Amino acid sequence: MPLILLWVLLIGCCSILFPVCLVLINVRTRTHSGTVALRGFAQGTAYALGALGPLLVGLLHDASGGWTLPLLFLLAVTLAAAIPAITLGRPTFVEDELSR
């Protein structure tokens, strides 16, 4: 039973990444044009990569015949997302980084 709670929490962490990313785009820009540029790049890349997630989970489930491997994949994605999240938490703006 404790492992079920762990997996449910991990799946919940993955699903919260999308709204957090949308908020971070607005928090990290000063101007409308900066927001449009960052949103166009980030969302285009994120949607392309994000579309692969359900496909990979399905392929992993079919290949392994169970849910352990797909859920470990989701854990790896969550842990990998923590690295840029720490970087994005810094109080800087995209426009400031472009002027360097």
Order of alpha helices (4+ residues) and beta strands (2+ residues): alpha-alpha-alpha-alpha-alpha
